[in-house]
Each structure stands twice: as structure tokens, then as C-alpha cells.
């Protein structure tokens, strides 16, 4: 429950009513914010033939839910749930940028030798020019943001960027960019108050239009020097096997040796005595 802490008695007015110092109460969820969505990313790398590489990368975000409830009193209509996906809400918190449901980009990079060329397609989905934090929970009246009931939707925006570079050596790279290659125009969005008649958060490239940029990058990092490899010394060959000879008795000895002397033959058997 709640408790009240009073200030000490005023010595000048001991009979006076003590003033309140602190009111202690339990914590309560005064408001709530809920979001959900999906982030997707995919990448592929192909080496089509020697010296040529193609890399492709796709990224996308889809917001499924973005709701806000300012209070928990179900009896108060102002405490209802406000939904912002696909609208220009929250109008105050986002400076009128809104909450497009889809955003994404797809880039393809081609490398051939020292040259690189990358093209990127960018996408932002359209949205309604309404905001429940202005019209009230569950109320979507486009005239509440801009005094014209005919401009109730902002179109999607797609633009393409092209970036190229060439590496002269390990230290110098020249590059050139063409941003918003096809000069896509930002869709009209009168309710936005961060800019005049367009949404700078998502469509600034369309307000600027096609533009070019070129330059040179220098790298002052010293080139790494590899220590010379020590020569590999081959081990000495094994000594040659000594020359051999085969003796008459079949034994094998070194060529410089002397074969063993054959034993003398056994004496002949004694002659048998003559008989008379």
C-alpha cells in the first residue's frame, strides 16, 4: 500500500499541522511498449573464373508489431493500445518519420583484377499518413496530421547506388560513386515536420537527386616485409655400402678381406689287406 512520511515538527509552531515530506507507493507499469519483427540476411560468393569474383548480399527488415499503451486503466479510452506499423506514428517520438513495415537492400559486387564495381538497390515500403498518438488509440484520421484528407498515403521509395574503385598499388586506390543512379524522386509527404513535404529519414536521397563523388584513398601503413626464409640444408647422404666379394665357400666378405683357407681334403681310406 501507500505510506506518508511527515516533516519534523516546526519548533516555531509546535501546534501546527506537519507537512508531507514523502509519499511512498508501490511500483506500477505506467506505460508499455511492445515490438516484434524479422531481420533477414543472405550472402553468396561466386568465383566464376580466375580473376573474376561475384559477391551478392541481401538484407531485409520487416516490422510485425509496434504498439504503445500509455496507461493500464481499461476504463479510460486514452489508455487504449496505439499501433504504429505502416503509419506515420509515433508522430512525436520519431519527428514524423513513421514506421514503414519493410526496409531492405540488395547489393552485388564484381571484382576483376584490381577493379571493383558494386551496385546496391535500396527499398522502403509506403505507409499511411496517419498516427494514433495524434488521433487516439484505434483512430486513423489523415486530416489530423495535415489539413487535407486526400493526401493519406506516402508511396514506396526505391533508389540505386553505384560504387566503383581501382587499386593502383598497395597504397593508392581511386574510386567513383554515383548515388541515386536513376535520379529517383522522394515521394510527397506533407505531414512530415522534419523537412518540407518529404521524409528525410528514409527518402533524403530522393530530395538530393543523382550526384557524383570521386576521390583517391592513400594508405600510409608500411608494407609488411617478410623475413627471408632460412635455406634448408639437406642432411648428408649415408656412406656408401662397402664393396664385397664372394668366397669359394659361398661366404660374402669385404673386398679388401681374405677368403678363409679351405680345409685340406680328408686322407684316402687305407687299402684292404690281401688274402692268401
C-alpha positions as CSV (number, residue, x, y, z in Angstrom):
1,X,0.0,0.0,0.0
2,X,0.9,3.6,0.3
3,X,2.6,5.3,3.3
4,X,3.1,9.0,4.1
5,X,6.3,10.4,5.7
6,X,5.8,13.8,7.5
7,X,8.4,16.5,8.1
8,X,9.6,17.1,11.7
9,X,7.5,19.4,14.0
10,X,8.3,23.1,13.4
11,X,9.7,24.3,16.7
12,X,8.3,27.8,16.0
13,X,4.8,26.4,15.5
14,X,4.6,23.2,17.6
15,X,0.9,23.0,17.3
16,X,0.8,23.5,13.6
17,X,0.0,20.7,11.1
18,X,3.0,18.8,9.9
19,X,3.6,19.0,6.2
20,X,4.1,15.9,4.0
21,X,7.7,15.0,3.1
22,X,7.4,11.8,1.1
23,X,4.6,9.6,-0.2
24,X,5.8,6.0,-0.6
25,X,3.8,3.8,-3.0
26,X,4.3,0.6,-4.9
27,X,5.7,0.5,-8.4
28,X,3.3,0.3,-11.3
29,X,3.7,-0.1,-15.0
30,X,2.5,3.4,-16.2
31,X,3.0,2.5,-19.9
32,X,4.1,-0.3,-22.1
33,X,5.8,-0.7,-25.5
34,X,5.8,-3.9,-27.5
35,X,7.7,-4.6,-30.7
36,X,8.3,-7.7,-32.9
37,X,9.8,-8.2,-36.3
38,X,12.2,-10.2,-38.5
39,X,15.7,-9.4,-39.7
40,X,16.9,-11.4,-42.7
41,X,20.3,-11.6,-44.3
42,X,21.8,-13.8,-47.0
43,X,25.1,-13.7,-48.7
44,X,26.6,-15.6,-51.7
45,X,30.1,-15.6,-53.1
46,X,31.0,-17.0,-56.6
47,X,34.3,-17.3,-58.4
48,X,33.1,-17.7,-61.9
49,X,36.6,-17.9,-63.5
50,X,40.2,-17.0,-62.5
51,X,40.4,-13.3,-61.7
52,X,36.7,-12.7,-61.5
53,X,34.6,-12.8,-58.3
54,X,30.8,-12.0,-57.8
55,X,29.5,-11.3,-54.3
56,X,25.8,-10.8,-53.5
57,X,24.3,-9.7,-50.2
58,X,20.6,-9.3,-49.3
59,X,19.3,-7.6,-46.1
60,X,15.7,-7.0,-45.1
61,X,13.7,-6.0,-42.1
62,X,10.0,-6.5,-41.5
63,X,8.3,-4.9,-38.5
64,X,5.4,-7.1,-37.5
65,X,4.3,-5.2,-34.4
66,X,4.9,-1.8,-32.8
67,X,2.3,-0.9,-30.2
68,X,2.2,1.5,-27.2
69,X,-0.1,1.8,-24.3
70,X,0.3,4.9,-22.2
71,X,-1.6,3.6,-19.1
72,X,-3.3,0.5,-17.7
73,X,-6.8,1.8,-17.0
74,X,-9.1,-0.2,-19.2
75,X,-12.0,2.2,-18.4
76,X,-10.1,5.2,-19.9
77,X,-10.3,5.3,-23.7
78,X,-7.0,7.2,-23.7
79,X,-5.3,4.1,-22.3
80,X,-6.1,2.0,-25.4
81,X,-3.4,0.4,-27.5
82,X,-1.8,2.5,-30.2
83,X,-0.5,0.7,-33.3
84,X,2.2,2.3,-35.4
85,X,3.3,-0.2,-38.1
86,X,2.6,1.1,-41.6
87,X,1.8,4.6,-40.4
88,X,3.5,7.8,-39.7
89,X,3.4,7.2,-36.0
90,X,4.8,7.6,-33.4
91,X,4.4,11.1,-34.8
92,X,6.1,13.0,-31.9
93,X,8.7,10.5,-30.9
94,X,10.0,9.9,-34.5
95,X,9.8,13.6,-35.7
96,X,7.2,12.4,-38.2
97,X,9.4,9.7,-39.7
98,X,6.9,6.9,-39.0
99,X,7.2,3.2,-39.1
100,X,7.4,1.6,-42.6
101,X,6.7,-2.1,-42.5
102,X,9.5,-3.1,-44.9
103,X,13.1,-1.9,-45.4
104,X,15.9,-3.6,-47.2
105,X,18.8,-3.5,-49.7
106,X,20.4,-5.9,-52.2
107,X,24.0,-5.3,-53.3
108,X,26.1,-7.1,-55.9
109,X,29.8,-6.6,-56.1
110,X,32.0,-7.7,-59.1
111,X,35.8,-7.9,-58.7
112,X,38.0,-8.3,-61.7
113,X,41.7,-7.9,-61.2
114,X,42.3,-4.6,-59.4
115,X,38.9,-3.2,-60.2
116,X,35.7,-3.5,-58.1
117,X,32.2,-2.4,-59.1
118,X,29.2,-2.6,-56.7
119,X,25.5,-1.8,-57.3
120,X,23.0,-1.6,-54.5
121,X,19.2,-1.4,-54.7
122,X,17.5,0.2,-51.6
123,X,13.9,-0.2,-50.7
124,X,11.5,1.5,-48.2
125,X,7.8,0.5,-48.2
126,X,5.0,3.0,-48.3
127,X,2.9,4.0,-45.3
128,X,-0.4,5.8,-44.3
129,X,-0.2,9.4,-43.3
130,X,-1.9,8.8,-40.0
131,X,-0.7,8.4,-36.4
132,X,-2.7,7.0,-33.5
133,X,-0.6,9.0,-31.0
134,X,-2.3,12.1,-32.6
135,X,-5.8,10.8,-33.4
136,X,-6.2,8.4,-30.5
137,X,-5.9,4.7,-30.0
138,X,-7.6,2.8,-32.9
139,X,-8.3,6.1,-34.7
140,X,-6.6,6.8,-38.1
141,X,-7.6,10.2,-39.5
142,X,-5.2,11.6,-42.0
143,X,-6.6,15.0,-41.7
144,X,-5.2,15.1,-38.1
145,X,-1.7,15.3,-39.4
146,X,-2.2,17.5,-42.4
147,X,-5.3,19.5,-43.3
148,X,-6.0,17.6,-46.4
149,X,-8.0,14.3,-46.5
150,X,-6.7,13.4,-50.0
151,X,-3.0,13.0,-49.1
152,X,-3.4,9.9,-46.9
153,X,-0.6,7.7,-48.2
154,X,3.1,8.0,-48.9
155,X,4.4,5.9,-51.8
156,X,7.3,3.4,-51.5
157,X,10.8,4.6,-52.4
158,X,13.4,2.7,-54.4
159,X,16.8,4.0,-55.4
160,X,20.1,2.6,-56.8
161,X,23.7,3.4,-55.8
162,X,26.7,2.5,-57.9
163,X,30.3,2.5,-56.5
164,X,33.5,1.7,-58.3
165,X,37.2,1.6,-57.4
166,X,40.5,0.7,-58.9
167,X,43.6,-0.3,-56.8
168,X,46.7,1.3,-58.4
169,X,49.0,-0.4,-55.9
170,X,49.1,-1.5,-52.3
171,X,48.9,2.2,-51.1
172,X,46.7,4.1,-53.6
173,X,43.1,3.4,-54.6
174,X,40.9,5.6,-56.8
175,X,37.2,5.5,-56.5
176,X,34.0,7.0,-58.0
177,X,30.4,6.9,-56.8
178,X,27.1,7.6,-58.5
179,X,24.4,7.8,-55.7
180,X,20.8,7.7,-56.7
181,X,21.8,6.5,-60.1
182,X,18.4,6.8,-61.8
183,X,17.5,10.1,-60.0
184,X,14.5,8.7,-58.1
185,X,12.3,11.5,-56.6
186,X,11.3,11.4,-53.0
187,X,7.6,10.7,-52.6
188,X,5.5,13.6,-51.3
189,X,4.9,13.5,-47.6
190,X,3.3,16.8,-46.4
191,X,2.7,15.8,-42.7
192,X,6.4,15.3,-42.0
193,X,7.7,18.3,-40.0
194,X,11.5,17.4,-40.1
195,X,11.6,18.6,-43.7
196,X,9.3,20.3,-46.3
197,X,6.9,17.8,-48.0
198,X,9.2,14.8,-47.8
199,X,10.5,12.3,-45.2
200,X,14.3,12.9,-44.7
201,X,14.7,9.8,-42.5
202,X,14.0,7.4,-45.4
203,X,14.0,9.4,-48.6
204,X,16.8,12.0,-48.3
205,X,18.5,10.6,-51.4
206,X,15.4,11.4,-53.4
207,X,15.4,15.0,-52.3
208,X,19.1,15.5,-53.2
209,X,18.8,13.6,-56.5
210,X,21.6,12.0,-58.5
211,X,25.0,13.1,-57.5
212,X,28.6,12.0,-58.2
213,X,31.6,11.7,-56.0
214,X,35.2,10.8,-56.8
215,X,38.4,10.6,-54.9
216,X,41.7,8.9,-54.0
217,X,42.5,6.9,-50.9
218,X,46.1,6.8,-49.7
219,X,47.4,4.2,-47.2
220,X,50.5,5.2,-45.3
221,X,50.7,1.9,-43.5
222,X,54.2,0.4,-44.2
223,X,54.1,-2.7,-46.3
224,X,54.8,-5.7,-44.2
225,X,58.2,-7.2,-45.0
226,X,58.5,-10.9,-44.7
227,X,61.7,-12.2,-43.1
228,X,63.8,-14.2,-45.6
229,X,63.4,-17.9,-45.2
230,X,66.4,-19.7,-44.0
231,X,67.9,-22.1,-46.5
232,X,67.1,-25.7,-45.9
233,X,70.3,-27.8,-45.5
234,X,69.8,-31.3,-46.7
235,X,71.2,-34.0,-44.4
236,X,74.4,-35.6,-45.7
237,X,73.9,-38.8,-47.7
238,X,74.6,-42.1,-46.0
239,X,78.0,-43.6,-46.6
240,X,78.2,-46.0,-49.5
241,X,78.0,-49.6,-48.7
242,X,81.4,-51.3,-48.7
243,X,82.4,-53.4,-51.7
244,X,82.1,-57.2,-51.1
245,X,83.4,-60.4,-52.6
246,X,82.0,-64.0,-52.5
247,X,84.5,-66.6,-51.4
248,X,84.7,-70.2,-52.9
249,X,82.9,-71.5,-49.9
250,X,80.0,-69.1,-50.5
251,X,80.6,-66.6,-47.8
252,X,80.5,-62.9,-48.5
253,X,83.2,-60.6,-47.1
254,X,84.6,-57.2,-47.8
255,X,86.5,-56.8,-51.0
256,X,89.7,-55.9,-49.0
257,X,89.4,-59.1,-46.9
258,X,90.9,-62.5,-47.5
259,X,88.8,-65.5,-48.0
260,X,89.3,-68.3,-45.5
261,X,91.6,-71.1,-46.5
262,X,89.7,-74.2,-47.4
263,X,90.5,-77.1,-45.1
264,X,92.6,-79.9,-46.6
265,X,90.7,-82.8,-48.0
266,X,90.4,-85.8,-45.8
267,X,93.0,-88.6,-46.3
268,X,92.0,-91.5,-48.6
269,X,90.8,-94.6,-46.8
270,X,93.5,-97.3,-46.1
271,X,93.9,-100.2,-48.6
272,X,92.3,-103.5,-47.6
273,X,95.0,-106.4,-46.9
274,X,95.4,-109.0,-49.5
275,X,94.2,-112.6,-48.7
276,X,96.3,-115.6,-49.4
